[in-house]
Amino acid sequence: MGNSAVDLQALLKQLQDSFHKDRLTLEALEPRLQANQLKEQAHRILGAARIIQANRLIDACEQLESACQSNAPPSTLALEQQQVVAAMTALEQALTPYLGQDSDSSAGAQRR
């Protein structure tokens, strides 16, 4: 990958798409029945969050992982899950201006 703006935009688009897919996967998990999968998904997201130093997302993922490891009640897992989802949504939205697109219209239409 070179230093061009096109390369950077492609990388940011790939990052946004990856976070979007990971967020949808996380949202689909049921805390009551899938605590282990929640933990695994949080760990996957955490790795990418660390690479880009997304501190809010890092904190949310660590909290969810910790809650899963400590066998927290499903209501706590659901709350922590929603914190990760909120942080991911904010990150996706923060990337949108750099991509020159409206995430709700063009990106959403491409995924339907």
N, C-alpha and C positions, 0 to 999 in steps of 0.2 A: 504494500500500500504506500502510495506516494504522499506528498504533502499538499496535494491539491484540495480545493474546496469541495470538488465533486466526490473525492475519496472520503473526506470527512463526513459529508452528508450521507453517503452510502453506509458508512459505519454507524452513524447515529440512527439511520432508518432501521438497520438491522438490530441495533440495540433496542429501539422502541418496539419493534415487532416481537422480539424475544421476550421482553418484559410483558407485553400484552398477552402473549400465549401463556406465559408462566402465571400471570394474574388470573386468567380464565381457569386454568387448571387448579390453582389454589382456591378460587371461589367455589368450584364445583365439589370440593371435598367436604365431607360431613364430620365435624369435630367429634360427635358422639361415637362414630363408627370408624373413623379413619385417622386417628391421632398419629400413627406412625407415618402415614403418607403426608400428613401436614408437616411433620418434622422434616421429612425428606425434601419436600418442596421448599420449605423455608430455607433449608441448607443450600439448595440449588440456587435460590434467589440471592441468598447471602453472598455467595461467591462472586456473582456478577456485581452486586452492590459494592462490595469491597474494592473491586477493580476500578470502579468509577468514583469511589469515595462518596457514595450517597448515604450520608450519616443517618438521616431519619430512617431510611429503609434498613440500614444495617442494624440499628437499635431495635426496630420492630421485628426483624427476622430473629435476632438473638432472643428477644422476649418470647416469641412463639416457640422457638426451639427449646428454651428453658422450661416453658409451661408444659410442653409435650414430654420432656424428659422427667419432669417431676410428677407426671400423672395428674395434672391439674384437672378440675372438673370441666366437662364439656362447655359450660357457660364461659369459663375463663379462656378456654381454647378458642371459642368463637369470637370473643372480644379481641384476643391477640391476632387472630386470623384477619379480622376486619381492620386492625391497625396496619398490618402488612399491605392489605388491599388498598387502603387509603394512601399509604406512602407510595405504592407502585403507581396508582392513578395520578398522583401529583407529579411523579417523575415523568410518566408518559406525557402529561400535559406540558411539563417544562421543556421537553424535547421538541414538541410540535413547532414552536416558532423558528427553530433552527432548521426545520425541514421544509418550511414554506408551504405547509398544508394545514387543513382543518381536520383534526383527528376524528371528529364525529362524522364528517361527511365523506371525504375521500378515503381515509384509511378504513373506516367502518364499512364502506361500500365494497372495498376490495376483499374484505373478509367474509362477506355474506354469501 
